[in-house]
Amino acid sequence: MLRELAVRDLALIDRVRVTFAPGLTVITGETGAGKSLLIDALGLVMGARSDTGLVRHGAAGARVEALFDVDAAPEPLICVREVSAEGRSVARIDDETVTAARLAQVVGPLLEIHGQHEQQRLLSGAWQRDVLDAFGGHAALRAQVTDTVRELRANEAALRELTLEPAEIERRLELAAHAADEIEAAGPREGEIDELRGRLTLAGNAQRIVALLAEAHDLLASEAGSAHDAIAQALHATTELARLDPETTGLAERLAGAQAELDDIALDLSRRQESVADAASDSAVLEARLGVLYGLMRKYGESEDALIEYGERARAEVDRLRDLDAERARRAAEQERLAGAARAAAAELSAARHTTAQRLAAQVTTALVELGFPSAAFDVEVTDAALDESGADSIAFLLAPNPGEPARPLARIASGGEMSRVALALKTVLARADETPTLIFDEVDAGIGGRSADPVGKMLWRLARDHQVVCVTHLPQIAAYADNHLRIEKLERDGRTVTQVEPLADAQRRTELAHMLGGTAGADAALGAADALLAAAQQVRSSSPAAA
C-alpha cells in the first residue's frame, strides 16, 4: 500500500508530508486549497508527463517522494520524481536513476488513479470493449485474435504484391537480374576499398620509396664502405681477440649475431624494392577497380557490405519472381487458412464476451442499485462488427436510469451525476478482480447530489475492505465513511500562500463535516447533522459483512 507521500515546491505546496493508512482515506478542503495537487503529485511518481507550471514560483524545482509497502519486501519501495523549473525531469527508484517509463512500469501495478476524465473515456466504445475483456480475463483470446489477424493482413499484402501484370513481372525480373549479375561479376570483398586506397598511396610514392630502400641497402651491404664490411672487420678482430683474451668471447658472438641480422635486413630491403617497383606499375589497374566499386556503390549501397547484401537480395528476388505462380498459389492457400483461423479465434472471443457481458451487467446493476438506480439499470450489448485486431464485436454499455424506459447507450442519456455513479460502479466491480492495491478517486462525487452521496460513500468504504482507497471529495456524506480523514487548507506564511495537510481526530472530523454541511452559519445544527452522518456511517460499518 501507499505509506507516505512527501511533496516539496509543487504549485501552492511548499513542503508537506502525508502519511496514509489502510482502508478508506478521504481528503477534504475548500475549493482551490490544493486537494487535486496531491493527485497530481502521485501522477508524477506514476511517470506522468512533467509540467514546469507545477513548480512553485521562485523554486528551483519540485520534488515528489512516495513510499510503498510491498508484499514480501523487507524495506519500503521509495519512488522519487523531480522536475526543475527549466523543464528537466529526473526519476529515481530506491536511489537508482531510471526513466519515467521505468518508473511508470514499477509504480503502475501499485497505484491506479480514477479522475473525472474517466467519465469521458467511459463513453468510448473501444474503452468499453477493453473493460469487458479485462473483466472477463480475455487477454489470451484477444491476443490470439490480434496475432492471427495481423498474419492475415500481412499475407493479404503479400498476395496483392503477387498480383502483377506479366509486363511488370518481366520488368522487375530484368532489373533484379541485372543488379545481381553486375554485383556478382564485380565480386566486391569486405574492406577491399581501404585495401585498394592503401595500394594506390603506395604506388604514388613508389619512386621515392624505392630510392630510400636502395640507399638503406647500400649503406648496409654495398661492396665497399658499408656497415656489413665494418662489422665483418670488427668480427675478425674480436675473433682474434677472443683467442688471446677468452673473456671477450661474448663480444665476438654478439658481433656475429649482428652481422646475421644485418644480412637479413639487407635482404628484406632488396625484396621490398622489387615489390614496390611492381606496385608502381599497378596504378591504372587499381584505379579502374576502384572506379568499378564506386560505380556500384552509387547504385546499390554505400559500402562493400551493402553491395554484397543488395546482390543477395536481388538474387533472391530473381528466384522469387521466376517462381511467382507457385508463390501466389502458396499465399492463396495460406490466406484461406488464416482467414478460417481468424474467424474461429474471433468466434471464440465473441462467445466469451457474450457470457462475460451478462455477468458484468448483473454485477454493475447490483452496484448501481446500491447507488440509487432502479433494478435492471445496466446492460452490455455485444453486436457483430467487421473483423479487426480486437475481434469481430462492437461493445456498447447501455443504461436505463428510469423505470419503463428502454436501455440506451451511455452517451445519449446519462447525466453528469449518473455518469459519476456508473463510473464508480464499474470501478468497484472491476476492482474486485483487480490486484492493484491502492485506488485513488479524484472527485468521484462530481455531479452527485446529497441524496446519492451516502450510497457512494458506502460503496467506497466497502471497496476499501479489499483495497487501500484514497478519495478527494466535497461531500460530507462520503467523508463520513472515512477510516482516515485528511484536511488540506491554504494559509499565508511570510507573505506567501502555502498549503498544509493534517490528519483529523474524531472531534476534528465532526467539525470538518459540519463546515462542509453548513459552514460557520448555524453551527449547532451543522454539528448535529455531522453527528448524524457519522453515526449512520458507523452503523453501516458495524453491521456490514465487509467489516469482518
C-alpha positions as CSV (number, residue, x, y, z in Angstrom):
1,M,0.0,0.0,0.0
2,L,0.9,3.7,-0.2
3,R,2.5,4.5,3.1
4,E,3.8,8.1,2.7
5,L,3.8,11.0,0.2
6,A,6.3,13.9,0.6
7,V,5.8,16.9,-1.7
8,R,8.0,20.0,-2.0
9,D,7.6,23.1,-4.1
10,L,4.7,21.9,-6.1
11,A,2.4,24.8,-7.0
12,L,0.9,26.0,-3.7
13,I,2.5,23.3,-1.7
14,D,5.7,24.5,0.0
15,R,6.5,21.3,1.9
16,V,4.1,18.6,3.1
17,R,4.5,15.0,4.2
18,V,1.3,12.9,4.3
19,T,1.0,9.5,6.0
20,F,-1.6,7.1,4.6
21,A,-3.2,4.1,6.3
22,P,-5.2,1.1,5.2
23,G,-8.9,1.4,4.5
24,L,-10.7,4.5,3.1
25,T,-8.9,7.8,3.3
26,V,-10.8,10.9,2.4
27,I,-9.2,14.3,1.6
28,T,-11.3,17.4,2.1
29,G,-10.8,21.1,1.9
30,E,-12.1,24.3,0.4
31,T,-12.1,24.6,-3.4
32,G,-8.6,25.8,-4.5
33,A,-6.9,24.6,-1.4
34,G,-4.9,22.1,-3.4
35,K,-6.6,18.7,-2.9
36,S,-6.0,17.7,-6.5
37,L,-2.4,18.7,-6.2
38,L,-1.8,15.6,-4.2
39,I,-3.3,13.6,-7.0
40,D,-1.0,15.4,-9.5
41,A,1.9,14.6,-7.2
42,L,1.0,10.9,-7.3
43,G,0.7,11.1,-11.1
44,L,4.3,12.3,-11.3
45,V,5.6,9.3,-9.4
46,M,3.5,7.2,-11.7
47,G,5.6,8.5,-14.6
48,A,3.1,11.1,-15.9
49,R,4.4,13.8,-18.1
50,S,6.1,16.6,-16.1
51,D,5.0,20.2,-16.4
52,T,7.1,23.2,-15.3
53,G,3.9,25.0,-14.5
54,L,3.6,22.8,-11.4
55,V,6.9,24.1,-10.0
56,R,6.2,26.6,-7.2
57,H,7.0,30.2,-8.1
58,G,10.6,31.1,-7.2
59,A,11.7,27.5,-6.5
60,A,14.4,25.7,-8.4
61,G,12.3,22.7,-8.9
62,A,9.6,20.4,-7.4
63,R,10.1,17.1,-5.7
64,V,7.7,14.3,-5.0
65,E,8.6,11.2,-3.0
66,A,6.3,8.2,-2.4
67,L,6.9,5.2,-0.1
68,F,5.1,2.0,-0.8
69,D,4.9,-1.1,1.4
70,V,5.3,-4.1,-1.0
71,D,4.4,-7.6,-0.1
72,A,7.4,-9.8,0.9
73,A,9.8,-6.8,0.7
74,P,11.7,-6.1,3.9
75,E,12.1,-2.4,3.1
76,P,9.6,0.1,1.6
77,L,9.9,1.0,-2.1
78,I,10.9,4.6,-2.5
79,C,10.0,6.3,-5.7
80,V,11.1,9.9,-6.5
81,R,10.3,12.4,-9.2
82,E,12.0,15.7,-9.5
83,V,11.0,18.5,-12.0
84,S,13.3,21.5,-12.5
85,A,12.0,25.0,-13.3
86,E,13.8,24.6,-16.6
87,G,11.8,21.5,-17.5
88,R,14.3,18.8,-16.7
89,S,12.8,15.7,-15.1
90,V,14.6,13.0,-13.0
91,A,13.1,9.8,-11.8
92,R,14.5,7.5,-9.1
93,I,13.6,4.2,-7.6
94,D,15.5,3.4,-4.3
95,D,18.2,6.0,-5.2
96,E,18.7,4.4,-8.7
97,T,18.1,6.9,-11.5
98,V,15.6,5.5,-14.0
99,T,13.5,6.7,-16.9
100,A,9.9,8.0,-16.4
101,A,8.7,4.9,-18.4
102,R,10.5,2.6,-16.0
103,L,9.0,4.5,-13.0
104,A,5.6,4.0,-14.6
105,Q,6.3,0.3,-15.1
106,V,7.2,-0.2,-11.4
107,V,4.5,2.0,-9.8
108,G,1.7,1.3,-12.2
109,P,0.8,-2.1,-10.7
110,L,0.7,-0.5,-7.2
111,L,-1.5,2.5,-7.8
112,E,-4.4,3.5,-10.0
113,I,-5.9,7.0,-10.3
114,H,-9.5,7.5,-11.3
115,G,-10.3,11.1,-12.2
116,Q,-13.1,13.0,-13.7
117,H,-11.7,12.3,-17.2
118,E,-12.7,8.7,-16.7
119,Q,-16.3,9.8,-17.5
120,Q,-15.4,10.9,-21.0
121,R,-13.4,7.7,-21.5
122,L,-16.4,5.7,-20.3
123,L,-18.3,6.8,-23.5
124,S,-15.7,5.3,-25.8
125,G,-16.7,2.0,-27.5
126,A,-13.1,0.9,-27.6
127,W,-12.6,1.6,-23.9
128,Q,-15.9,-0.3,-23.1
129,R,-14.6,-3.3,-25.1
130,D,-11.3,-3.2,-23.2
131,V,-13.2,-3.1,-19.9
132,L,-15.3,-6.1,-20.9
133,D,-12.2,-8.0,-21.9
134,A,-10.3,-7.1,-18.7
135,F,-13.2,-8.1,-16.6
136,G,-13.6,-11.4,-18.4
137,G,-9.9,-12.2,-18.5
138,H,-9.9,-12.4,-22.3
139,A,-6.3,-11.4,-22.7
140,A,-5.2,-14.7,-24.2
141,L,-8.2,-15.0,-26.5
142,R,-7.7,-11.4,-27.7
143,A,-4.0,-11.9,-28.2
144,Q,-4.8,-14.9,-30.4
145,V,-7.2,-12.9,-32.5
146,T,-4.7,-10.0,-32.8
147,D,-1.8,-12.2,-33.8
148,T,-3.9,-14.1,-36.3
149,V,-5.5,-11.0,-37.9
150,R,-2.0,-9.4,-38.2
151,E,-0.8,-12.5,-40.0
152,L,-3.8,-12.4,-42.2
153,R,-3.3,-8.8,-43.1
154,A,0.4,-9.3,-43.8
155,N,-0.4,-12.3,-46.1
156,E,-3.1,-10.2,-47.9
157,A,-0.5,-7.5,-48.6
158,A,2.0,-10.1,-49.9
159,L,-0.8,-11.7,-52.0
160,R,-1.6,-8.3,-53.5
161,E,2.1,-7.8,-54.3
162,L,2.0,-11.0,-56.2
163,T,-0.9,-9.9,-58.4
164,L,1.2,-8.3,-61.1
165,E,0.8,-7.8,-64.8
166,P,3.1,-10.0,-66.9
167,A,4.9,-6.9,-68.2
168,E,5.6,-5.6,-64.7
169,I,6.9,-9.0,-63.6
170,E,9.2,-9.1,-66.6
171,R,10.4,-5.5,-65.8
172,R,11.1,-6.3,-62.2
173,L,12.8,-9.6,-63.1
174,E,15.1,-7.8,-65.6
175,L,16.1,-5.1,-63.0
176,A,16.8,-7.6,-60.2
177,A,18.7,-10.0,-62.5
178,H,20.8,-7.1,-63.9
179,A,21.7,-5.9,-60.4
180,A,22.5,-9.4,-59.2
181,D,24.7,-10.2,-62.2
182,E,26.5,-6.9,-62.1
183,I,27.4,-7.3,-58.4
184,E,28.3,-10.9,-58.7
185,A,30.6,-10.2,-61.7
186,A,32.4,-7.5,-59.8
187,G,32.8,-9.7,-56.7
188,P,33.3,-7.0,-54.1
189,R,35.0,-8.0,-50.9
190,E,34.7,-6.6,-47.4
191,G,37.4,-4.0,-46.8
192,E,38.5,-4.0,-50.4
193,I,38.2,-0.3,-50.9
194,D,40.5,0.5,-48.0
195,E,43.0,-2.0,-49.3
196,L,43.0,-0.5,-52.8
197,R,43.4,3.0,-51.4
198,G,46.4,1.9,-49.4
199,R,48.0,0.3,-52.5
200,L,47.3,3.4,-54.6
201,T,49.0,5.5,-51.9
202,L,52.0,3.2,-52.1
203,A,52.1,3.3,-55.9
204,G,52.0,7.1,-55.9
205,N,55.1,7.2,-53.6
206,A,56.9,4.3,-55.2
207,Q,59.8,6.2,-56.8
208,R,60.8,7.9,-53.5
209,I,60.3,4.6,-51.5
210,V,62.5,2.6,-53.9
211,A,65.2,5.3,-53.7
212,L,65.2,5.2,-49.9
213,L,65.2,1.4,-49.8
214,A,68.2,1.4,-52.2
215,E,70.1,3.9,-50.1
216,A,69.5,1.9,-46.9
217,H,70.5,-1.3,-48.7
218,D,73.8,0.3,-50.0
219,L,74.7,1.7,-46.6
220,L,74.2,-1.7,-45.1
221,A,75.5,-4.1,-47.7
222,S,77.4,-2.4,-50.6
223,E,80.7,-3.9,-51.7
224,A,82.9,-1.3,-50.1
225,G,82.5,1.0,-47.1
226,S,79.2,-0.5,-45.9
227,A,78.1,-1.4,-42.5
228,H,78.4,-5.0,-43.4
229,D,82.1,-4.6,-44.2
230,A,82.7,-2.7,-41.0
231,I,81.1,-5.3,-38.9
232,A,83.0,-8.1,-40.8
233,Q,86.3,-6.4,-39.9
234,A,85.2,-5.9,-36.3
235,L,84.2,-9.6,-36.1
236,H,87.6,-10.6,-37.5
237,A,89.4,-8.5,-34.9
238,T,87.2,-9.8,-31.9
239,T,87.6,-13.4,-33.0
240,E,91.4,-13.0,-32.8
241,L,90.9,-11.1,-29.6
242,A,89.0,-14.0,-28.1
243,R,91.9,-16.4,-28.7
244,L,94.1,-14.0,-26.7
245,D,91.5,-12.9,-24.1
246,P,88.9,-15.6,-23.5
247,E,86.7,-13.2,-21.5
248,T,85.9,-11.3,-24.8
249,T,84.5,-14.3,-26.4
250,G,81.0,-12.9,-25.9
251,L,81.8,-9.8,-27.9
252,A,82.6,-11.9,-30.9
253,E,79.4,-13.9,-30.6
254,R,77.3,-10.7,-30.4
255,L,79.0,-9.2,-33.5
256,A,78.3,-12.5,-35.3
257,G,74.6,-12.2,-34.4
258,A,74.6,-8.5,-35.5
259,Q,76.2,-9.5,-38.8
260,A,73.5,-12.1,-39.4
261,E,70.7,-9.7,-38.5
262,L,72.2,-7.1,-40.8
263,D,72.2,-9.6,-43.7
264,D,68.5,-10.3,-43.1
265,I,67.6,-6.6,-43.1
266,A,69.5,-6.1,-46.3
267,L,67.7,-9.0,-47.9
268,D,64.3,-7.6,-46.8
269,L,65.2,-4.2,-48.2
270,S,66.1,-5.7,-51.5
271,R,62.9,-7.7,-51.7
272,R,60.8,-4.7,-50.8
273,Q,62.4,-2.7,-53.6
274,E,61.2,-5.3,-56.1
275,S,57.6,-5.4,-54.8
276,V,57.3,-1.6,-54.6
277,A,58.6,-1.3,-58.1
278,D,56.0,-3.7,-59.3
279,A,53.3,-1.8,-57.4
280,A,54.1,1.4,-59.3
281,S,53.0,-0.3,-62.5
282,D,49.6,-1.3,-61.0
283,S,48.2,2.2,-60.6
284,A,46.0,2.1,-63.6
285,V,44.6,-1.3,-62.6
286,L,43.9,-0.2,-59.0
287,E,42.1,3.0,-60.2
288,A,40.0,1.0,-62.6
289,R,39.0,-1.4,-59.8
290,L,38.1,1.5,-57.5
291,G,36.0,3.0,-60.3
292,V,34.0,-0.2,-60.7
293,L,33.3,-0.4,-57.0
294,Y,32.4,3.3,-56.6
295,G,30.0,2.9,-59.6
296,L,28.3,0.0,-58.0
297,M,28.0,1.8,-54.7
298,R,26.3,4.8,-56.3
299,K,23.6,2.5,-57.5
300,Y,23.3,-0.2,-54.8
301,G,24.9,0.8,-51.5
302,E,27.4,2.8,-49.5
303,S,29.9,0.1,-48.7
304,E,31.2,-3.3,-49.8
305,D,28.9,-5.0,-47.2
306,A,25.9,-3.1,-48.6
307,L,26.8,-4.2,-52.1
308,I,27.1,-7.8,-51.1
309,E,23.8,-7.7,-49.2
310,Y,22.0,-5.9,-52.1
311,G,23.3,-8.6,-54.5
312,E,22.0,-11.4,-52.3
313,R,18.5,-9.7,-52.1
314,A,18.4,-9.1,-55.8
315,R,19.3,-12.8,-56.5
316,A,16.6,-13.9,-54.1
317,E,14.1,-11.5,-55.8
318,V,15.0,-13.1,-59.2
319,D,14.3,-16.5,-57.7
320,R,11.0,-15.3,-56.3
321,L,9.8,-13.7,-59.5
322,R,10.7,-16.8,-61.5
323,D,8.6,-18.9,-59.1
324,L,5.8,-16.3,-58.8
325,D,3.0,-18.7,-59.8
326,A,3.9,-21.2,-57.1
327,E,4.3,-18.4,-54.5
328,R,0.9,-17.0,-55.5
329,A,-0.7,-20.4,-55.0
330,R,1.0,-20.9,-51.7
331,R,-0.1,-17.5,-50.4
332,A,-3.7,-18.0,-51.6
333,A,-3.8,-21.3,-49.6
334,E,-2.3,-19.6,-46.6
335,Q,-4.9,-16.8,-46.9
336,E,-7.7,-19.2,-46.8
337,R,-6.2,-21.0,-43.8
338,L,-5.5,-17.7,-41.9
339,A,-9.0,-16.4,-42.6
340,G,-10.5,-19.5,-41.2
341,A,-8.2,-19.3,-38.1
342,A,-9.1,-15.6,-37.6
343,R,-12.8,-16.3,-37.8
344,A,-12.5,-19.2,-35.4
345,A,-10.5,-17.1,-32.9
346,A,-12.9,-14.2,-33.2
347,A,-15.9,-16.5,-32.7
348,E,-14.3,-17.9,-29.5
349,L,-13.6,-14.4,-28.2
350,S,-17.2,-13.3,-29.1
351,A,-18.7,-16.2,-27.3
352,A,-16.6,-15.4,-24.2
353,R,-17.7,-11.7,-24.5
354,H,-21.4,-12.6,-24.6
355,T,-21.0,-14.7,-21.4
356,T,-18.9,-12.0,-19.7
357,A,-21.3,-9.3,-20.8
358,Q,-24.2,-10.9,-18.8
359,R,-22.0,-11.3,-15.7
360,L,-20.6,-7.8,-15.9
361,A,-24.1,-6.3,-16.5
362,A,-25.5,-8.2,-13.5
363,Q,-22.7,-7.1,-11.1
364,V,-22.8,-3.4,-12.3
365,T,-26.6,-3.4,-12.0
366,T,-26.3,-4.6,-8.4
367,A,-23.7,-1.9,-7.7
368,L,-26.0,0.7,-9.3
369,V,-28.9,-0.4,-7.3
370,E,-26.8,0.3,-4.2
371,L,-26.1,3.7,-5.6
372,G,-29.8,4.6,-6.0
373,F,-30.6,3.3,-9.5
374,P,-33.6,1.1,-10.2
375,S,-33.1,-2.6,-10.9
376,A,-32.0,-3.8,-14.3
377,A,-30.5,-0.4,-15.0
378,F,-27.3,-1.5,-16.8
379,D,-26.7,-3.7,-19.8
380,V,-23.8,-4.7,-22.0
381,E,-24.6,-5.1,-25.7
382,V,-22.4,-7.2,-27.9
383,T,-23.1,-7.0,-31.6
384,D,-21.4,-8.2,-34.8
385,A,-18.8,-5.9,-36.4
386,A,-16.2,-6.1,-39.1
387,L,-13.2,-8.3,-38.1
388,D,-10.1,-6.4,-36.9
389,E,-7.4,-7.0,-34.4
390,S,-9.8,-6.5,-31.5
391,G,-12.2,-9.2,-32.7
392,A,-15.5,-9.1,-34.6
393,D,-17.7,-7.4,-32.0
394,S,-19.0,-3.9,-31.2
395,I,-19.4,-3.3,-27.4
396,A,-21.9,-0.8,-26.0
397,F,-22.7,0.0,-22.4
398,L,-26.4,0.7,-22.0
399,L,-28.2,2.5,-19.2
400,A,-31.9,2.6,-18.2
401,P,-31.9,5.2,-15.4
402,N,-35.7,5.5,-15.3
403,P,-38.2,2.6,-14.9
404,G,-40.2,1.8,-18.0
405,E,-37.6,3.4,-20.3
406,P,-35.5,1.2,-22.7
407,A,-31.8,1.0,-22.1
408,R,-29.8,3.3,-24.3
409,P,-26.1,4.0,-24.8
410,L,-24.5,6.0,-22.0
411,A,-23.5,8.9,-24.3
412,R,-27.1,9.5,-25.2
413,I,-28.9,9.5,-21.8
414,A,-26.6,9.7,-18.8
415,S,-26.3,13.0,-16.8
416,G,-23.1,14.0,-15.1
417,G,-24.2,12.6,-11.7
418,E,-25.4,9.4,-13.3
419,M,-22.1,9.1,-15.2
420,S,-20.2,9.5,-11.9
421,R,-22.1,6.7,-10.3
422,V,-21.8,4.4,-13.3
423,A,-18.1,5.0,-13.3
424,L,-17.9,4.2,-9.6
425,A,-20.0,1.1,-10.1
426,L,-17.8,-0.1,-12.9
427,K,-14.6,0.6,-11.0
428,T,-16.0,-1.2,-7.9
429,V,-16.9,-4.3,-9.9
430,L,-13.6,-4.3,-11.8
431,A,-11.6,-3.7,-8.6
432,R,-13.0,-6.8,-7.0
433,A,-11.0,-8.8,-9.7
434,D,-8.2,-6.2,-9.8
435,E,-4.9,-6.8,-7.9
436,T,-4.0,-3.1,-7.8
437,P,-3.6,-2.4,-4.1
438,T,-4.2,1.3,-4.0
439,L,-7.1,3.1,-5.8
440,I,-7.2,6.9,-5.9
441,F,-10.6,8.6,-6.7
442,D,-10.3,12.3,-7.6
443,E,-13.7,13.9,-7.0
444,V,-15.7,10.9,-8.0
445,D,-18.7,12.7,-6.5
446,A,-18.8,15.3,-9.4
447,G,-22.4,16.0,-10.3
448,I,-23.8,13.9,-7.4
449,G,-26.3,15.4,-5.1
450,G,-26.6,14.8,-1.3
451,R,-29.3,12.1,-1.7
452,S,-26.9,9.9,-3.9
453,A,-23.8,10.7,-1.9
454,D,-24.5,8.3,1.0
455,P,-24.6,5.2,-1.1
456,V,-21.4,6.4,-2.9
457,G,-19.6,6.7,0.5
458,K,-20.9,3.3,1.5
459,M,-19.6,1.7,-1.7
460,L,-16.2,3.4,-1.4
461,W,-15.9,2.1,2.2
462,R,-16.8,-1.4,1.1
463,L,-14.3,-1.2,-1.7
464,A,-11.7,-0.2,0.8
465,R,-12.1,-3.5,2.6
466,D,-10.1,-5.2,-0.2
467,H,-8.0,-2.2,-1.4
468,Q,-6.5,0.9,0.1
469,V,-8.8,3.7,-1.2
470,V,-8.0,7.4,-1.3
471,C,-10.8,9.8,-2.3
472,V,-10.9,13.5,-2.8
473,T,-14.4,14.7,-2.0
474,H,-16.6,17.7,-1.4
475,L,-19.5,15.8,0.1
476,P,-19.8,15.2,3.9
477,Q,-21.9,12.1,3.3
478,I,-18.9,10.5,1.6
479,A,-16.4,11.8,4.1
480,A,-18.4,10.4,7.0
481,Y,-17.4,6.9,5.9
482,A,-13.7,7.6,6.1
483,D,-11.4,5.3,8.1
484,N,-8.8,8.2,7.9
485,H,-9.6,11.8,7.2
486,L,-7.1,14.4,5.9
487,R,-7.9,18.1,5.6
488,I,-6.0,20.3,3.2
489,E,-6.1,24.1,3.6
490,K,-4.4,27.2,2.4
491,L,-2.5,29.5,4.7
492,E,-0.5,32.7,4.4
493,R,3.1,32.4,5.7
494,D,5.7,35.1,5.3
495,G,3.6,36.8,2.7
496,R,3.3,33.6,0.6
497,T,0.3,31.3,0.2
498,V,1.1,27.8,1.3
499,T,-0.9,24.5,1.6
500,Q,-0.8,22.2,4.6
501,V,-2.3,18.8,5.1
502,E,-3.3,17.5,8.6
503,P,-4.9,14.3,9.8
504,L,-8.1,14.8,11.7
505,A,-9.0,13.2,15.0
506,D,-12.7,12.3,15.7
507,A,-13.5,15.7,17.2
508,Q,-11.9,17.5,14.3
509,R,-13.7,15.3,11.8
510,R,-17.0,16.3,13.4
511,T,-16.2,20.0,13.0
512,E,-14.9,19.5,9.4
513,L,-18.1,17.7,8.4
514,A,-20.2,20.5,10.0
515,H,-18.3,23.0,7.9
516,M,-18.8,21.0,4.8
517,L,-22.6,20.9,5.6
518,G,-23.2,24.5,6.5
519,G,-20.1,26.5,7.1
520,T,-20.0,28.6,10.2
521,A,-23.6,29.7,10.0
522,G,-26.0,27.5,12.1
523,A,-23.0,25.8,13.8
524,D,-25.1,23.8,16.2
525,A,-27.4,22.5,13.5
526,A,-24.5,21.6,11.3
527,L,-22.7,19.8,14.2
528,G,-25.9,17.9,14.9
529,A,-26.1,16.9,11.2
530,A,-22.5,15.9,11.3
531,D,-23.1,13.7,14.3
532,A,-26.0,12.0,12.5
533,L,-23.8,11.3,9.4
534,L,-21.0,9.9,11.5
535,A,-23.5,7.7,13.5
536,A,-25.2,6.4,10.3
537,A,-21.8,5.6,8.8
538,Q,-20.7,3.8,11.9
539,Q,-23.9,1.8,12.0
540,V,-23.2,0.6,8.4
541,R,-19.6,-0.2,9.2
542,S,-20.7,-2.2,12.3
543,S,-23.4,-4.2,10.5
544,S,-21.7,-4.7,7.1
545,P,-20.3,-8.2,6.4
546,A,-17.4,-6.3,4.9
547,A,-16.4,-5.1,8.3
548,A,-15.4,-8.6,9.2
